[in-house]
Amino acid sequence: MTLALTQALAQAKRSEAHLMAQYAVTLVLAESASLKEATLAILRGIGESLGLQLSMFWRVDEQAGVLRFVDLWHSQKIDASEFIEGSRDRNIHQGTELIERVWMTGKPLWAWDIGAATGFRRTPMAAGVGLHGWFAFPVRKGERIYGVIECYGPEICEPDHEVLYMVADIGIKVGQFVDRKETEAELRQVEVKVQEEARLAEVARVVGDIAHDIKNMLMPIVSGASLLEEELNESFDRLTQPVTGAVTRSRELTKELIDMIQNGSRRIHERVGEFADSIKGHARSPQFAPCHIAEVVASVYAILRIPAGECGIALCVDGLDTLPAIQADESQLFNAFYNLVNNAIPEVPPGGSVTVNGRTEREGQNIVVSVIDTGKGMPPEVRESLFTYQAISRKVGGTGLGTKIVKDVIDAHRGGITVESKPGVGTSFHLTLPVEAVSPGDQTP
């Protein structure tokens, strides 16, 4: 009678401990926003309810095919420092260790004495702090294993199937929690993506309307420039020979200005179209064709020579005619050099210069084109922000995005860009470009 009562009380106590473990885990899952937040509380709830000394959580990294240590809880009665140091940054691959068998089979496992168990590599560590009993169970939903929780006790004891059944149920609850949180995170990402796509669609619509309006506004400018060119040609042709000689320079200047208006208008329209495509996610890939850097820079100078001249700044070239033709997108390179030269002009004092020079290197495989100014130079905070959306502009009304545009163009050509700048001396941008088009999988050293 007494034995039966003792056994009944012991059973009741064990059942209460099992319920407490389940309740503790259920409460944690209900109150936690993420697995990271819940992990330690889950391990503590299981450990304290079942009278354990240490419990650990390992998360499955499906891509790498390993178990990665996440966290552990331990009783204040033991020194777990060696366990902590031995587990941190550790990965477990599939093999024959006990925890790996839980991962591979998806079933709980009990070792009544880890000192006698085969396939347990941490026996010395466990024995050193008085740990002997061990069991582990998977965190799962259906066939998918999210992780493994392993638990250590102070006593050598035979398998308790009720405990294994109970922790298997806990593993399913935790697995459902992980699955739900992952689904919620994916839904949030989808929602953010949908909102961002809707925002970009609206921006693209507005930019498209702007591009349409700009095109309409540019048409009379282009047409007017053509009519002006015809009118001036007729007027010059009607002039007498002596007068014609006196105004030859004026005729050349008016032709240069008209060409600048027409070419500039065309490039503005093309550039706005590229902006709209980029916002829509249809950024145009480089259209590689034989390209001469000297001609690209000449086109840039044709537009900027007048504003540079008004500032008393000389636009110079050096060695560009010796460069070989390269496979590149002429329009994109024009944008890059235009930004660099246009950004340099306000920084150069009257009497200074902006020079574009070039050379070949790597036995003709690459060209290096440098844009060198004799301007104010850059302070460190400006130089360090270059080529990013956080770039700092010192121009009135400037956005600071010019160098980011340049970097994007050079990246698209699989090239490289560096900058040297010294306050009071000037700034040099060095652009390295491959002579032949480089595939996306290759890089230019």
N, C-alpha and C positions, 0 to 999 in steps of 0.2 A: 504494500500500500504506500509506504513512504517512498520507495524507489519510483513507483509509478507517478506519485505526486511531484517528486523531484524532477523526473523526466518531463512531466507536463509543464512545470514552471520554466524549465530550461528552454523547452520548445516555444513557449509563449514569449520568453525573453528574446529568443532569436527572431521570431516573427515580428516582434515590435521593432527590433533593430532593422529588419528588412524594410518594414513600412517607413521607418524614419529615414532610411537612405533614399527610398523612392520619393518620399515627400520633399526631402531636402533638394533633390535634383529637380523635381517638378517645379518647386517654388523658384529655384534659380532660373530655370528656363523661361518661366512666366515673366520674370522681372528683368531679364537681360536683353539688351539690344543686339548683341553680337556674340559669337563663340569666344572671341578674345576676352570679352568682358565676363563671360560665364565660366571659363575653363577652371580657374583656381577654385571658385566656389563649388563647382561640381566635384572636383577632386576632394575638397575638404568635407563636403557633405557625405560622400561615400566613405571616406576614411574614418571620420569621427563616428558615424552611425555603426559601422561594422568593427570598430576597435582596431583599425589598421594603424600602421606606422608611417607608411609612405605610399603615395599614388602618383602616377605620371600619365601624361597624355601625349601621344604621338599622332601627328597628322599625316595623312597620305598625300604625297606630292605625285599626282598621277603622271604629270609630264616627265618628271625625272625618274619615276619608278622607285621611290624610296619613302621610308618613314622619317619624318623630321620632328625632332623634339620641340614641344611647344611650352609646357610648364609642368611643375610638380608641386605637390603639397606634402609636408611631412609633419609628424608629431614633434612637439617640443622635447620629447623624451630622447630623441636620437640626434646625432650630428650628421646631417645630410650633405655637408659641404662637398664630400668626395663625389656623391651622386650628382650634385649640381654641376660641378666642374667636369665630370666625366660624361654628362649628357648634353651640356650646352654645345650647340653647333654640330651635334653628332647626327649622322644620317644612317639609317639601317636599311640595307638592301635585302631583297628577298633571298632566303636561304633556309638554314636548318635551325636557327635560334627559335626559342619558344614563342617569342612575340611575333616573329615572322610567320610562324604556323597559324597564329590567330588571324593575322592579316590575310594569308593566302586561303585559309579555309572559311573564314567568316564565322567561326564558332568559338565560344569561350573555351578556355583551357585552364586546368588546375595543376599545379606542381606542389605536392604535399611537403617536399623537402628540396629546396633549390640547391642545397649542398650536394644532394645525390642525383639531381636531375642532369641529364645530358642536354647539350645545346643551350646552356645558360652561361653566357660569357661574363656576367657581372657577379658571379658567385663570391669572389673575394671581397668585392665592395659591399655586398649585402651582408655577408658573414661578419665583416668588420664592425657593423653597427647593430648586430644582433637580429637580423632579418632572416627568416627561414621559410615561412609560408608565402606562396605566390599564386596569383591567378590573374588572368587578363581576359578582356572581352572586346569585341569589335564595336565601333560606332558605325552604324549602318542604316541605310534605308533600302529595302529590297536587296538586290544583289550588289549595290554600290557600297563600298567600304570607304568611309570618310577618315577613319583613324582607329587607334587602339588605345584603350586605357588599361594600364597594368597596376596591380595593387600588391603591396608587401605587408605581411603580418609577422609578429614576433614568435609565433609558435609553429612547430611541425604538426600538421594535421591532415587527416584524410580529406579527399574531395567532398565538399558540401554541395550537393546537386541543387538544393533549394537556393543557395547563394548564386550559383551559376545561372539558374533560371531567372532569378531576380535581376542580376546585373546584365543579362542578355536583354531583358526588357528595358532596362535603363539605357543600354546602348542604342536600342531602337528609338527611344524617345529623343536622345541626344542627336541621333542621325536625322530624325525628322526635323528637329530644330535647325540643324545645319543646312539641310536641304531647303527648308523654308526661307532661311535668311539669305541663302545664295539666290533663290528664286526672286526674293524681294529686291536684292541688289541688282540682278539682271533686269528686272522690271524698271527699277529706277534709272538704270543706264539707258534702257530703251526710251523711257519717258524723256530723259534729258536729251537724247539724240533726236527724238521727234520734235521737241521744242526748239532745239538748235537748228534742225533742218527747216522748221517753219520760219524761224527768225531769218535764216539765210535766204530762204525763198522770198521773203518780203524784201530783204535788202537787195537781192538780185533783181527783183521787180523794179524797185526804185532806181537802182543803177541802170537797169535796162531803159527805163523811161528817161533818165538823165542822158544816157548815150544817144537815145533817139533825138532828144532835144538838142544836144550838142551837134549831132550830125546835121540837123536842120539849120542850126545857127551857123555852122561852118560853111554850108553850101553857098550862101551869098558871098561869103568872104572869098572862097576859092573862085567862084564865078567872077566876082568883082576884080580879083587879082588878075585873072586871065584877060578880062576886058581892059583893065588898066595897062597890062603889058602890050596889048594890041594898039591901044591908043597912043602909048608912048612911042612905040616903034614907028607908027605912022607920023607922029609929030617929029621925031628925030629924022625920019626920011625926008620930010619936007624942008628941013633946015638947009641953009646954004653951006657949002663946003667949009669955009673958014669958021663959021659958027659951030658946025658939027665937030670940028677938031677941038674946039674949046670945051665942048660938053661931053666929050668921049667918056671921061671919068664918071660923070653924072649918069650917063646911059648904062655903064657897067654896074654902078651902084644900084640903080633902080632895078636892073635885072636880078642882081644878087638878092635884093630885098624881096622881090616878087617870088623868086624861087624859095626863099626862106619861108614866106607866108604859105605857099602852096605845100611844101614838104612838111612844114610844121603842122599845118591843119590835118594833113593826111595821117601823120603819126599820132596826133592827139586822138583822132577818131579810132585808130587801131588800138591805141593803148586803153581807151575807155572800154572797148569791146573785150580786151583781155581781162580787165578788172571784173567785168560782169561774168565772164566764163570762170574766172578763178573763184569767185564767191559761190557760183553754182557747183563747184567741185569739178569743173571741166577744164582745168588749167591746161593750156596748150603745151604739148611737149616740144622741145627744141626741133626746129626744122633744119636739119643739117644740110649744108651745101658749101661749096668752096667760097671762102670768105677772106678778104684782104683787110687786115687791121688798119692799114693806112687809109683805105677808103672809108671805113667806119668812122675813124677819128676825124677825117676831113668833113664828113657829113655833120658830125657833132659841132665842129668848129664853125661850119657855115652858119649854124643857128646862133651860136654863142659868141662869135667874134665881135658883133656890134655891141652887145651889153658889156663884154669884156673890155672893148676899146673905150667905151664911155667911162669905165673905171680906171683907165690907164694901165691895163694889165695885158701883157703879151701872151698869146697862145702859141706854143712852140711844139715841134715834133723833132724826134731824133732817132734815126735808125729804123723807122717803121717801114720804109721802102725795101729794106733788106730782108724783111720777115717773109717766110713762105706763106702761101695760102693755107688756111686751116679749114677743117670741117667744123662749121659752127652755124649758129642761127644769127644772121646779121641783125635782125630786128631786136633780139634780146641783148646782143652785145652793144648795140647803139644805146639802149636804155641804160646799160651799166655804165658806159663811159660818159654818157650825158649826165647822169647823176653825180659821178665823181668830179667832173670838170665844173659842172654848175654849182656843186657844193663848195668847191675850192675858191671860186671867184670872189665871194664876199669876204673870205678870210685873208685875201692877199692885198696888201697895201698898194697904192698907186706906184707904178714903176716896177712892180714885181712881175712874176710870170707863173704860168702853169705849163708844164712840159710833159708830153707823153712820149716815152722812149721804149724801145723794144730790143730784145735779144733772143737768141735761141740757146737751148741748153739740152743736156742729155742726148748729145749727138744728133740734134735736130728733131728729137721726138716731142719736145715741148717748146713753147715760146713763153717768155716772161715780158709782160707789158706793164710799165710803171707809170703812174700818174703822180707827178712831183710838183708841189707848189712851194713858193717862197713866202708862205703866209705866217699866221700867228702860232701855228702848232696847236696841239690839243692837250688839255689837262688830263691827268690819269682817269678821272671819273667819266670823261667823255669817251676816251679811247677804249676803256673797258666795256662800255655799253654798245660799241659798234656791232653791226651785223645782227642786232636783236630788235624785238619790238619795243624794248625799253631804251632804245637809242636816244641820246640827248641832242637836241638841235639848238644851235646858238643863233640861227637865222630868225628874223622876225617872220612869224607865220609858218615856220618850218615844223615838220612833223617828226624829223629824225629818222624817217624810214628809208631814206635814200640808200644808205649802206646796206640795209637789210635786203632791199631789192637787188643790189649788186651781188650780195652773197648768194641769193637764190639763183641768179643767173649763172654764176660761176659753178655752183653746186650742180646745176642742171647740165653743165658741160663737163662734169667730173674733173674740175680744176681745183685750184686753191687760191686763197687770198690772204695776204698779211699786210700789216700797216706799221710804219715807223713814224714817230712824230716827236718833235722837240720844240717846246714853247719858245717862240721868238725866232725860230729857224725855218720851220715848215713841216709839211707832212708828205709822206710817200706811201702810196698804195701799190702793192706788187701783185699782179694777177698772173697766175700760171695756168696755161691752157694747153691741152694736148693738140698736136697737129692733126692727128686722125681722130675721128669720133670714137669715144670710149663707151663700151657697153655698160649697162647699169651694174653688172656684177664685177666690173673692174674699177680700179682707182688709179689716179695719177699720183705717184710718189711725190 
